[in-house]
Amino acid sequence: MELINTTTVFEENQVLTAGQLNTMQDFLLQESRLTRTRLIGRGIAYGLEVEVNEHVVTITKGVGVSSWGFLISLGECTLTHYKEYKLPDGLIYPYFMDTTGNDVPLIELVTGENALVSGAKPIDSGLILSNYIVLLFLEPATKNLQSCLGKSCDDLGIEKTFTVRKLLVTKENLNKINVANANRGGAIYPGLYQLETINYPRALVTSVEAKSYADLINCYLSPVAAILGDLLKQLETIYNELPVLQKNFPDLDFAAVNSIWENKLVTLSAKYLSGKGYGFQYIYDAFEDVIKSYEELRCAVMNLNSSTLPNADAFPMHLMLGVKDCPPSLFRQEFEYSPIFNQYQDWNRKVISIFGRTVAMLNGYLDPAEANSKNGVLATPSKEKWQNLSKRAFPVYFDPANTAFEKFWNESNCHGCDNGKPLSYHYQLPIEAQEYALGKLAAPLYYNFNDQNFFRLEGHLGMDHTSAVKQYDRLQKRFNLPFRVRSIYMGVDGEMESSCRYPDLDSQYLAWRNLMLYYLNNLIKYGNMAERMAGKFDDVVNAAKDAFDNVMGNDKQENVEPTASATAPPSTGSNRLKTFTTLNKNFVKFGTVSEKINRTDYAKITTIKVRAEDAQNEIEKDVLNWIARLNENIEDIILLLPLEFSSFKEADFKKRYVGFLDLYVDAMKTLVNIINKEKERELLSYLMIGSLIHRALNVLMMRPYVTIGTLTDIRDRRNSSIKVNKSLSEYLNDQAVEHLAGAERGNTLLLLYHTGKENEIITRLPVTPGTNKFEKLTELKLAEDAIHATYKLRLQGIKDAVAEKNENIKRAEVETEKALEVKVAEVKNRVVLTDVQLKKAENDLNSEFMVRKRSLLRTTNSETIAKAEDSLNKEFTDKISVLRKSAEKDEAKEINEVSKALKLDLDHKRKVITEEIDSKVKEEAEIQKEYQSRLDLLGIKRKTVEEEKDDVPEKITLTSKRKIRDRFINDFERKFNKEFDTLVEKNKDSGLKNLGANVIADFTVYEDDSCYACDTKNVKHKELTPLAMPISRIVAYNQNKETISKVQILNNLYNPDFFEVVINAVPKFGSIKFEDEVYEPIPNKKGQVLVYTLDPKRLDKKSLTQMVVLDEFDYLVIEKESGKEIGTSKLSFFIAIGSISKQEYELSGRVVGVKTFTITAYQDKTLVKSQSFTGLYYSMLLPAGDYQITILPSNTQYQQQTKAVTIGDQDNIADFAFGKI
């Protein structure tokens, strides 16, 4: 189609011509049609489906757009007649010609109503409709409206009418038309419909494969070999089909990629079998990801059904109405969208992204030995296993250095241009380096991951399994992660730990629990009373006075006038001494005291609780909060005493139990606040008493702990002694596992290591349901019946398909015979023209030719007149040739030609259908072979069971799939397995020794897999695990010398050979060290004593203004044998300063002319302080007052200088200068 790029601009008084108006009209109509084809689309928009019965063709209503932008609309119509179709006189439409320029034969379909008028005949057997395709042709026809009346002859123009013709054309001729017009129906990218699903074989690990390291490796590598070639073939099809991929990824060689991976699989197999490499599961995972990416790509490319500026002359005024099918028929003009529709640009970008990611995964596999570096084990939140790859974490087995990953991994259209890097092991910091407020890539577990259901657990391959489990345990506890990790072994002579319930311990636990609840439930009562009393200090004082009076026997005297002696304020020390003396005398009368105290009225102070926010001051608020925390702690401990000992959480209980002592230390801190506020030395004695009480509490609280600590220690030791010889192979007999490279919430990750030794003969009990021969045979019969039913159904389906295709051949033969009869009858009934009739017909054609030629010259543009004349001349030449042939008749020759054409068509159909039948027959043979092999296997099992003795299980020798398999998915899988077997024979067991106790693989259990068969053997008990308690001491401050305090942290109950104390912190005001001390229960042993040395120089000015300051730090209790941390608590040193030092202020200045000098301060000729300095500046602290400041240079050539300085709460500066300035 030649575009019109000019139009007419009209002016006033302009003389218009038909050419100018037609040019403008043509321009506007062209713009309208171009809008459809280039901005909307072209092809069949909807409807226009053809249904062919024996002698009827039905077209459903619908609309389409031709490649020139013409709308072709049709209502539903039923067509029962046909006739030969010729273009109207004067119409030139070269798009129904073949490549040689000849018009192809066309047949027009008409309705029964129009059949008589148009001279059509009914559709009969002579027209084999299955050989034809329906075309809709928008036929334009022109009519000259010139009219002459009398002497007036006005030219009224030409009327153009468009008629939708329903045409038939053979498939062969339609192919010729499409080739000539560069037209192609169906999908824009038909090759995409040939893409196949990659059925990835499962890495099926059974109890048999789990006995052999070589078989385990093969379970993961053989499936990769099975799909490698087919996967790359499908990717190459996509690449060759889409120009956008060829543009963005030039020179991709999939054959080279295939060759690289074929060699890599063999090379890596040798590495794994020699025990020098890890990661065979990751290869399987990597290709699972590639397949997942391929499936995403396969889905995305199906949305690329748009074309940019397509060939306008492909189907200018016609539409092909082939069968609507999947894949789309080449003979149906499917709709092609403009790129602005159907989110073409987004899908185009997405296809590029997914394809780039897929290629990067094939080229960017990273050996785990290189990936793990020194980061240790890490957990990465992810969305697996059913989410798109872009929503998952980036796996450890892909190389982050491959820049294509950063560009293509996160394909998405909803986050702008860049989604950033995905979460990955590669981007995380080691556990110890991760901190809050670091970026999510570096420390992802500090960020919310509720929308991520999976944790990629990586970094353990090649690591000692014990170390890996410990690292995961620290990771899980630090970040409160909801999964478990433990190790399991393969090979022989391995061990596996577990934990269980023990009824004998349950009874002792219940007795202890009931005693604890007795004390706690009553203690909470008095705790609540104390909470109500707190905050009513005046009432408490009055009540205490009443109680005191009752104890002392003092009678209350009302309205007594105070005497002079009574009003004199007694000394505080004498009153306090008198009070304690009186109490000591009366303390022995405990019964009397108790009775008199009970007579005191406490109603005022036990009715209403006072809230902390209502407190009158900070100290009162601290007291209220302290009592509330005490009650909460009691309640928490009660909740931590479950009925079942198996549910008892030792760590949580210890934390709350020791919480009592933590609260006591907090009470001492509150007392310190009171002392520092009141500034009274006498109150320090109460702090000393509190410290002594704290020591007593530590001893008293050991009693309940000894019982529960002993029970939990026994439970732990029993759990650790359960070492059943249960390998991965034995485990798989009872529990299913699967490799997921991580765990979901509540799962358990099993880290597999090898013992370095395997049995040569693999035996186990037959895994057949039932406990006796009859039950086993019954199950085998059920299995056999199921196999028969399954394969008979499959075979019957193939037989039905073959029968249907044979029926199609017979139907085609019948149609050909009927068509031949009709054609022969037409030949015999054809009337031969006489010479006179022939001459007359030729004259009529010549007259028609001249009329059409004159009309052509009048209505056709000068630019296209030559082409139109050539087409017209050819048309009439062909008509004359046909006319002359009609004057000749050779029935035998014509019948032979018709018969030959029909026979060729039938042979073609028969060949296509026969090939389909042969394929089905081959498939049937394969299924029959598979069917028989399944039956043979069942026969072997039945024979084995029949030879067994009733109820006496016998061990049978098993062979892995690798050794007996004779069927493979493709030739490369067969080749790979052959080479793999050679490597196994070459390495034998030598590679197993190189594995050590390192992790070689991992599996996931879909539950908390923490309890196994409970058969405790060789239980070795140990010393009681220490309870780490808070410890406090009072240290007296001496400004002239260091003060030492010694603390025995571990009670004599604990054997020093098994436990030790570690301090990782640095004290604020002193230093610490450990000294050996005789362990008093056993004199020949040495225990630890912590020595705290208070350094008076480390107390700053602010601290010296207080009566008491606190130096507090943590200590750890470590089990010597394992190095395991078993407890932590605090050491609190209350430093009693006792007096408030004078406030000192800074004196500073600049000294010029000397490098070394001494500054001396005098007050009333009395030396206060002297200090030496080097440099330009000095600084010293002095109390407020008037001073004489003297500077004496070390250089004797200068005399000392003196200045009077007043020191106060301000900047105190005194500068000095020597020599020339």
DRENDO-701918 format. One record per residue (C-alpha): residue in one letter; z, y, x. Coordinates in steps of 0.25 Angstrom, whole numbers, plus 5000, padded with zeros to 4 digits. Layout:
DRENDO-701918
AZYX/...
This chain:
DRENDO-701918
M500050005000/E499650135006/L500650245003/I500250374997/N500950485005/T500250604999/T500350674985/T499850794978/V500650924977/F500151004965/E499851154965/E499651254954/N498251264948/Q497851134957/V496651054952/L497250914951/T496450784954/A496650644950/G496850604965/Q497950704966/L498650654954/N498450514957/T498950534972/M500250594966/Q500450484956/D500150374967/F501150444976/L502250444966/L502050304961/Q502050254975/E503350324978/S503950254966/R503450124970/L503950144985/T505250174979/R505350034973/T504849954985/R505550034996/L506850074990/I507049964979/G506249844983/R505149754979/G504849614973/I505449554960/A506649624956/Y507049534945/G506449424935/L505049384936/E505349244938/V504249134935/E504449014927/V503348914927/N503248804917/E502048704915/H501148804909/V501948924907/V502349034917/T503549124913/I503949254921/T505249314918/K505349464916/G505649544929/V505249664938/G504749674952/V504149774962/S502849754969/S502749794984/W502049924980/G503249954971/F502549924957/L503549874947/I503149744940/S503849714928/L503649594919/G504349544906/E504549394904/C503249324901/T502649184899/L501249154904/T500449034899/H499049064903/Y498249104915/K496949154920/E496249204933/Y496649334938/K495749444944/L496149584947/P495649684937/D494349764940/G494649874950/L495949824955/I496149794969/Y497349714973/P497149654987/Y498549594987/F498049464980/M497149434991/D497349335003/T497249365018/T495749355017/G495649455006/N495249364995/D495949374981/V496749254978/P496649184964/L497649234954/I497949184940/E498549274929/L499549214920/V499549274905/T500349254893/G499749164881/E499549294873/N498649354883/A497949224887/L496749244877/V496449384880/S496549364895/G495749224895/A496849144901/K497149004899/P498448924898/I499148874910/D498848734912/S498948624922/G497748684929/L498748794934/I499748734943/L500848844942/S501648784953/N500548834963/Y500648974958/I501549094959/V501549204949/L501249344953/L501449474945/F500349574948/L500449714943/E498949734940/P498449884939/A497249904930/T496550044929/K495850094916/N494850214916/L495250304905/Q493950384905/S493450424891/C492150484887/L492050544873/G490750614869/K490350714881/S491850714886/C492250624897/D493650634902/D494250554913/L495650504908/G495950434921/I496250284924/E497450204918/K498150104927/T498849984920/F499749884927/T499849744922/V500749634927/R499949514929/K500549374930/L499749304941/L499749164948/V499349144962/T499449014970/K500549004980/E499448984991/N498749114987/L500049194985/N500349155000/K498949215004/I499249344996/N500649365002/V500049345016/A499049445014/N500049545008/A501149515018/N501949475006/R503149375005/G503949344993/G505349284993/A506449335002/I506149445013/Y506849345023/P506549205017/G507049135030/L508449175026/Y508349085014/Q508148965024/L509548985031/E510448875030/T511948855029/I512548805042/N513448695038/Y514448695049/P515048555052/R516548555051/A517348535064/L518048415058/V519248375066/T519848245061/S521048165067/V519948085075/E519348205081/A520648265084/K520948155094/S519848185103/Y519648325110/A518148295112/D518048265097/L518748385093/I517848475101/N516648405095/C517148435081/Y516948585084/L515748585093/S514848485086/P514748565073/V514248685081/A513148605087/A512748555073/I512548695068/L512148775080/G510648755079/D510548775064/L511448895064/L510548965075/K509348925067/Q509848995055/L510249125062/E508849125069/T508249115055/I508949235051/Y508649315063/N507149285062/E507149315048/L507749455049/P507049565057/V508349645056/L509049545065/Q507849535075/K507949685076/N509449685079/F509549555087/P508249545095/D507949425103/L508949325097/D508649185103/F509349085094/A508848965102/A509549025114/V510849035106/N510648895102/S510448845116/I511648925121/W512548865111/E512048725112/N512448735127/K513748805125/L514248695115/V514048585126/T514648675137/L515848705129/S516048565125/A516048525139/K517148635142/Y517948595130/L517948445134/S518348475148/G519548545143/K519148675149/G518848755136/Y519348785123/G518748825110/F517848725104/Q518348755090/Y517948905092/I516548865094/Y516548795081/D517248925075/A516249015082/F515048945075/E515748935062/D515849085063/V514349095066/I514049005054/K514849095046/S514149215051/Y512849155049/E513149125034/E513549275032/L512249305039/R511449215030/C512149275018/A511849425023/V510449405026/M510149365012/N510349505008/L509249555016/N508149565005/S507649705008/S506449745015/T506049885022/L504749945018/P504049805015/N502549775014/A502049855002/D500849775000/A501549644999/F501449634984/P500949764979/M500749734964/H501149594962/L502449504963/M502549354966/L503449284956/G503749154963/V504949064960/K506249134961/D506949044971/C507849034983/P507449054993/P506449154987/S505049114985/L503949164994/F503149184981/R504149274974/Q504249424977/E505749434979/F506349574978/E506449644991/Y507449754991/S507349894998/P508349905010/I509150005002/F509549894992/N510449774993/Q511249835004/Y510149795013/Q510649885025/D512049825024/W511549685023/N510649715035/R511749765043/K512649645039/V511549545043/I511449605057/S512949605059/I513149465054/F511949415063/G512449495075/R513849435073/T513249295072/V512449305084/A513649365092/M514449245088/L513349145093/N513349225106/G514749265108/Y515649145108/L516749165117/D517549045124/P519049055119/A519449035134/E518849175137/A519349235124/N520849205124/S521049275137/K522549315138/N522749355123/G523449225119/V523449185105/L523149285094/A523049285079/T521949375073/P521949395058/S520649355051/K519949325039/E519449185040/K518849085037/W518049115025/Q517849265028/N516549335034/L516649335049/S516749485049/K518049485042/R518649385052/A519249405065/F518349395078/P518649255084/V519049235098/Y517849145101/F516849265100/D516649355111/P517149495108/A516349545120/N515049515112/T514749655106/A514049595094/F515349545088/E515949685088/K514649735081/F514449625071/W515649545068/N516249635058/E515049645049/S515349735037/N514749845029/C516049905023/H516649965036/G515550055041/C514850035054/D515949965062/N517049875058/G517749865071/K518149745079/P518649625071/L520049565074/S519949465085/Y520749395096/H519949465106/Y520449605102/Q521949565100/L522949595111/P523849485115/I525049465106/E526049535115/A525149655116/Q524949675101/E525749785095/Y525849865082/A524849975081/L523849915090/G522449905084/K522149785074/L521249725084/A522249715095/A523449675086/P522949635072/L524249565068/Y524949695067/Y523949735055/N523849685041/F523049555040/N523349515025/D521849505022/Q521649415034/N521949265031/F521749205044/F522249215059/R521349185070/L522249115080/E521549125094/G521949125108/H522548985109/L521448905114/G521748855129/M523148895128/D524348805129/H524648755115/T526148785117/S525948925122/A524848955111/V525848905100/K526948995106/Q526049115106/Y525649095092/D527049085088/R527349215094/L526149275087/Q526549215074/K527949265075/R527549405080/F526549435069/N527149345058/L525849265056/P525849165045/F525349045053/R525848935062/V525348885075/R525648755082/S525048655092/I524448515090/Y523848415100/M522748325101/G522648205111/V523848115113/D525348135117/G525448265111/E526548325102/M526648415090/E527948485085/S528348505071/S529548545062/C530248485050/R531448475041/Y532748395044/P533648355033/D534848335042/L534848475047/D534548525032/S535948475028/Q536648555039/Y535848675037/L536348675022/A537748665026/W537648785036/R536748865025/N537848855015/L538948895024/M538049015028/L537749055014/Y539249045010/Y539549155021/L538349235018/N538349245003/N539849295004/L539549385015/I538449455007/K539549484996/Y540349565006/G539149625012/N538749684999/M540149734997/A540049805010/E538749865006/R539449924994/M540649975002/A539750035013/G539450185011/K540750205003/F541550235016/D542650325010/D542950215000/V542950105010/V543850185019/N544850205007/A544750055004/A544950015018/K546150115018/D546750045006/A546549905013/F547149955025/D548350005017/N548549875010/V548449805023/M549549895030/G550449895018/N550350045016/D550650095002/K549850204996/Q550550334995/E549950444986/N550150594986/V551050584999/E551150715007/P550650705021/T551750735031/A551450815044/S551450695052/A550550625043/T549550735043/A549450735058/P548250665063/P548650535070/S547850495082/T546650405080/G546950315090/S548450285085/N547950265071/R546950165075/L547950095084/K548950095073/T547850035063/F547449925072/T548849885075/T549249885061/L548049795057/N548349695068/K549749685063/N549349665049/F548149575052/V548949445053/K549349475038/F547949435034/G548249385020/T549049505017/V548049595022/S546949525014/E547749535001/K547949685003/I546549715007/N546149644994/R546949734986/T546149854991/D545149914980/Y543749904985/A543049944971/K542650074976/I541850024987/T541149894982/T540449934970/I539250014974/K538349994986/V537950124994/R536550134999/A536250165013/E535350285008/D536650345002/A537450345015/Q538150465019/N537750455034/E536950375043/I538150285048/E538450255033/K536950225031/D537050125043/V538250055037/L537550035024/N536249985030/W537049895039/I537749825027/A536449815019/R535849745031/L536949655032/N536849615018/E535349595019/N535549505032/I536549415024/E535549405013/D534349375022/I535149265029/I535549205016/L534049195013/L533749135026/L534549015023/P533648925015/L534048795009/E533148715018/F533348705032/S531848695035/S531648825029/F532748895038/K532148995047/E533049005059/A532449125065/D532549205052/F534049165051/K534449195065/K533849335063/R534649365051/Y535949295055/V535949375068/G535649495059/F537149495056/L537449525070/D536349625071/L536949695059/Y538249695066/V537649765079/D537049865069/A538449895064/M538849915078/K537750015080/T538150085067/L539550095073/V538950155086/N538350265077/I539650295072/I540350305085/N539250395091/K539350475078/E540850485079/K540950505094/E542350425095/R542650335106/E543650265098/L542550205089/L542050125101/S543150025100/Y542549985086/L541149965093/M541849875103/I542549795092/G541249785085/S540549725098/L541749625099/I541549585084/H540049565087/R540349465098/A541249395088/L540149395077/N539149335087/V540049215089/L540449195075/M538949195070/M538649085080/R539348985071/P538348985059/Y537148995069/V537648875077/T537448785065/I536048835060/G535548855075/T535848715078/L535148665065/T533948745068/D533948705083/I533948555078/R532848585068/D531948645079/R532248535089/R531848435079/N530548505076/S530248515090/S530448365092/I529548325082/K528348295091/V527548195083/N526248145090/K525348205080/S524048255086/L522948335079/S522348205076/E523548155069/Y523848285063/L522448285056/N522748155049/D523848225041/Q523348375041/A522048445041/V521748555051/E520648645053/H520148745065/L520148885060/A520448965073/G521649025066/A522549005054/E522749065040/R524149105035/G525048985034/N524148895043/T524548825056/L523648835068/L523648705076/L523448725091/L522748595097/Y523048555111/H522648425118/T523648335125/G522548295136/K522448155132/E521748075121/N521647935116/E520347865118/I520347785105/I520647865093/T521347785082/R522047815069/L522447755056/P521247755046/V521247875038/T520947815025/P521747855012/G522647745007/T523747665013/N523047525010/K521747455011/F521447464996/E521747614995/K520847635008/L519647555002/T519847624989/E519647754996/L518447705004/K517847664991/L518047804985/A517447864997/E516247764996/D515947804982/A516047954985/I515047934996/H514047854987/A514147954976/T513948074986/Y512748014993/K512047954980/L512148094974/R511448154986/L510448044987/Q510148054972/G509948204974/I508848184985/K508148074976/D508048174965/A507548284973/V506448184979/A506048134965/E505948284960/K505048314972/N504148184969/E504048234955/N503548374960/I502448304967/K502048224955/R502148354946/A501248424956/E500248304956/V500148314941/E499948464941/T498848454951/E498148344943/K498248434930/A497748554938/L496548474943/E496148434929/V496148574924/K495448624936/V494348514935/A494148554920/E494048694924/V492948664934/K492248574924/N492248674913/R491848794921/V490548854916/V489448884926/L488749014925/T487249014924/D486449104933/V486249214921/Q487749214918/L488049224933/K487049344935/K487649414923/A489049384928/E488749444942/N488149574935/D489349594927/L490249574940/N489349674947/S489449774935/E490949764935/F491049784950/M490249914950/V491149964938/R492449934946/K491849984959/R491550124952/S492950124946/L493550084960/L492850204966/R493450304956/T494850254956/T495150204970/N495650294981/S494550324992/E495550265002/T495550124996/I494150124990/A493550035001/K494649935000/A494449934985/E492949914986/D493049794995/S494049724986/L493149754974/N491949704981/K492649574985/E493149554971/F491749554965/T491149474976/D492149364973/K491849374958/I490349354961/S490649234970/V491549174959/L490549204948/R489449134956/K490249014959/S490449004944/A488948984943/E489148854951/K489848724948/D490148604956/E491248534948/A491548424959/K491748534970/E492548624962/I493448504956/N493648464971/E494048594975/V495048614964/S495548474966/K495748494981/A496548624979/L497448564969/K497648444979/L497948534991/D499048604982/L499648464978/D499648414992/H500448534996/K501448514985/R501548364988/K501748395003/V502948495001/I503648404991/T503448285000/E504148355011/E505248385003/I505348244998/D505348195012/S506448285016/K507348235004/V507048085008/K507448115022/E508748185017/E508948065008/A508947965020/E509948055028/I510848055016/Q510747905015/K511047885029/E512247975028/Y512647895015/Q512647765022/S513347815034/R514547855025/L514547725018/D514547655032/L515747735036/L516447695024/G516147555026/I516747555040/K518047615034/R518047515023/K517947395033/T519047455041/V519947465029/E519647325024/E519947265038/E521347335037/K522547265033/D523247315021/D524247425023/V524147415038/P523447535044/E522647505056/K522147605067/I520647625068/T519847685079/L519147815075/T518047885082/S517748035081/K516548085074/R515948135087/K515847995092/I515247925080/R514448035074/D512948005074/R512448115064/F512348265069/I511848385061/N510748415072/D510248375085/F511048475093/E512348425087/R511948285092/K511548335105/F512848415107/N513748295103/K512948205113/E513248305124/F514648325119/D514948175120/T514448175134/L515448285138/V516548205132/E516248085140/K516148175152/N517448235150/K518248125144/D519748165144/S519648255156/G519548385148/L520848345140/K521748365152/N521148505154/L521648555140/G523048545143/A523948585131/N523048705128/V522548735114/I521148675112/A520948695097/D521648745084/F521748705070/T522348765057/V523248695047/Y523248755033/E524748755032/D526048785039/D525948655048/S527348655053/C527948525049/Y527548385053/A528148245053/C529648265055/D530148155065/T531048215075/K531148135088/N531848165101/V532548285096/K533148365107/H534248465103/K534548595111/E535548695112/L535848785100/T534748905100/P535549035102/L535649135091/A535249275097/M536349375092/P536449525094/I537549555104/S538249685106/R539149735118/I539949865121/V539649925134/A540450045140/Y539750155146/N540150205160/Q539350325165/N539750295179/K539350145180/E538650035173/T539349945163/I539049795161/S539149715149/K538949565149/V538449485137/Q538349335135/I537149335125/L537049185122/N538349125117/N538949005124/L538448915113/Y537048925119/N536748845132/P536248935143/D535348825148/F534448845136/F534448985132/E534349125139/V534349265135/V533249365139/I533249515138/N531849585138/A532349725134/V532949835144/P534249895140/K534250045138/F535550075145/G535749965154/S535249835161/I535349685158/K535349565166/F535849415164/E536949355172/D537349205173/E538649165167/V539449035167/Y539148965154/E540548945149/P540348815141/I539648755153/P540148825166/N538948765175/K537948835166/K537648985166/G537449075154/Q536749215153/V537549345152/L536849475150/V537349585158/Y537149725152/T537349845162/L537449985156/D536850085165/P537550225162/K536350295168/R535350245157/L536150315146/D535450435142/K536050565138/K535850535123/S536550405125/L537750465132/T538050555120/Q538350435111/M539650355111/V538850215110/V537450185113/L536650055111/D535849975121/E535149865113/F534149755117/D533649615113/Y533849485120/L533149355118/V533649215119/I532649115125/E532648965126/K532448935140/E531648805139/S530548865130/G530749005133/K530749035118/E531449155112/I532449105102/G533249225099/T533349375101/S534349485098/K534949615103/L535949655113/S536749785109/F537549855120/F538349965114/I538650065125/A539950135123/I539850275130/G541150315124/S541050465127/I539950575125/S539350625138/K539050775140/Q537650815137/E536850845149/Y535650935150/E534550945160/L534351035172/S533051045178/G532151125187/R531151145198/V531351145213/V530351205222/G530251205237/V531051075240/K530750925236/T532150865237/F533450935232/T534750915226/I535250985213/T536750995211/A537451055199/Y538851115200/Q539751165189/D540951255193/K540751205208/T540851065203/L539650965206/V539150915193/K537850845197/S536950835210/Q535550765210/S534350765220/F532950785216/T531550775223/G530350855218/L530150985210/Y531050965198/Y532450915195/S533250885183/M534750845181/L535750835169/L536950925168/P537950945156/A537951085150/G538651195159/D538451295170/Y538051245184/Q537651285198/I536451205201/T536251185216/I534951135223/L534951085237/P533651055244/S533550935253/N532751025263/T533851095271/Q532951215273/Y533351265259/Q534651305254/Q535251255241/Q535051345228/T536051365216/K535751405202/A536751425190/V536251345178/T536851335164/I536551195158/G536351185143/D535551125132/Q534251185137/D533251185148/N534051195161/I533151235172/A533451275187/D532351295197/F532451305212/A531451345223/F531551335238/G530651395249/K529451485246/I529051485232/
